[in-house]
Amino acid sequence: MSKAKVAATDASIEVTNENFGELLLESAAEAVEIHEGRAAPARVHSYPALTARDVEVEAPPTLTAEEIRALRKQLQLSQEVFARLCNVSLYTDRSWEQGHRVPDGAAVRLFQLIKRDPGLVRQLVKPLTKAARRSAPYTAKPKRKAAAGQ
């Protein structure tokens, strides 16, 4: 049994600049042993099965167009990126933000989760590297037709 395993079962481990690297390597080795089935994890979290008789599920909030727009801006995302995050079309996102359509179902629940923990969903949006940006296909926006008489 490694030192970290013994220390973890006996008392808390004091991490210092001198032992940090060693403890990190021991932890990584222990993680590999657990993954490969050669060791048991220290803790296993299990949750009891829940049925409709056991729980009450919080109803998702109703959001206005302004609240949806504010949520997107809080995440600092363009409409196109926000639409991709929500797995909807850009048209749908614009319709929500302009109040022409009202989100329902999973979208409303997603907005509720975003409001609670914006960082959680922000982790799903990853910036492209310079090389990836250069090779990404460019999609030009369609040109607007000139109004009659111009």
N, C-alpha and C positions, 0 to 999 in steps of 0.2 A: 504494500500500500504506500502510495507516495506521501510526502510530507504534507502536501496541501489537503489530502483526504483525511489524514490523521488530525491535522489541526482543525479542519472544518467540523469534524465530529466532536472534538474536545472543547474548543473555544473559538472565538472569532480570530480571524487572521489580521495581523497588522501589516498593512501595505506601506512600504517605504520605497524611496528611490533605489535603494540598493537591492531589494528583493522583487521589485515589480516585474522585471523581465522573466525571472525564474518562475514566479507565480503564474504569469501569463502563459508560459510554455507548458507548465503543469496542467493548467486549466484546459488548454487546447488538447493536450494528450488525453486528458480525462474525457473530454467531449467526443473524441474519436473512439475511445473505448466504449462509451455509452452508445454511440451511433452504430458501432459494429456489433453490439450485443455482448461485449465482453465484460461490461460493468452495468450496474443498475443506477438510474438517476437518483439523486438525493431526494427529490420531491417529484411527485406526479400530480398534476392538477386534474381533477375530474369534476364534472358538473352533473347534477341530477337531471334526469329527463323531465321536461316540463310539458304539461298539456294545457289546453284551454281551461280546464277546471282548476288549475293551480295558479294561474297568473292573470294579470291584467296588463295588456300592452298599451303603452302610452300612445295616444292618437297623434299623428304628425300635425304640425301647425299649418295653418293656411297662410301663404305668403303673398304679398302684393308684388306687383311688377317692380316697384322701387326697392323692395327688400331683396328680390332676386338679383337685381342689378348691383345693389350694395354688397351682397354676398360675393358676387363675381369680382367686384373691385377690391374687396377685402383680400381676396386671394391673389390679386394683381395679375389677373388673366384676361386675355382678349376674349371676345365673344366666341371666336372659333375654337380656342383652346378649351374654354369652359364647356362648349358644346361637346367636344371630344371627351372631356372628363365625365360628362353626364351621359355619354353614349347616345346623343341625339343629334339631329341635324342643326346646322347653323340657323336655318329658318325657324326651327322650333325654339331655339334659345332666344332669338330676336323677338319671336311672338310672345314669349313669356315676359321678356323685359319691357315690351311695349304694351302689355296688358291685353293683347288680342286673344291669347290662350292662357289657360290656367294649368300649371303642372299637376299631375296626379300620380298616384301609385308610388312606384319605387323612386321617382324623381323627388317627390316631396320628402320621402324618408331620407334620401341622400342629402337634401338641403338641410334637414334637421341635424344630421351627423356633421355636416360641414360647419354649421353654426356652433356645435358643441366643441369640435376639435378641428379647426381649419388646417392645422399642420398635418393631420392624418391623411387627408386627401391630397394635400399639396405634395406629399411624397410620391404620388403617382405621376406627377408631371416632372419630367427630367429634361433639363436643357440639353440641346444638341451640342456636340463638340464642333469645333471649327470645320474639321474634315467632313463630319456628317452634314453640317449645314451647307457646305459647298456641293455635296452630292445629292442633297434632298431635292425632289422635283419642285419646280416653281409653278405655282398655279396662279395665273393672272386673273385679276378680278374682271368680270365682264364689263365692257364699256356701256355707259348709259346712252340711250338713244336721245338725240337732241330733240327738244320740244319743237313742235311745228312753229314756223315763223322765225326761227333763229338762224 
